[in-house]
Amino acid sequence: MSSTERPRIDYRPGKAAQEALELAQAKFPNLRLQALLDKLVITGTSALLWVHWTPPALHGNDRDRWK
């Protein structure tokens, strides 16, 4: 798939997402950012589909306020 055919996704993480990303970068230091995001999205989606993991609840529209 060429770069013109791929959808563009702008990523603007909140503070909680940035902290989680920093933890993931510490755990997988050899992965570049895009590969790390791909790994996290695929792993998280797989966990949700197979009901092995429940994501933390967010309160309202505030992405930075984790339960």
KABEL-V665468 format. One line per field, one symbol per residue. phi: phi as a letter, one per 30 degrees, with the letter a starting at -180 (. if undefined). A space follows every 10 residues. Layout:
BEGIN
phi: ???
END
This chain:
BEGIN
phi: .ddddddcbd cbdddddddd dddddddbdd cdeddddedd dddddddddc hcbcdddcch cddccdd
END
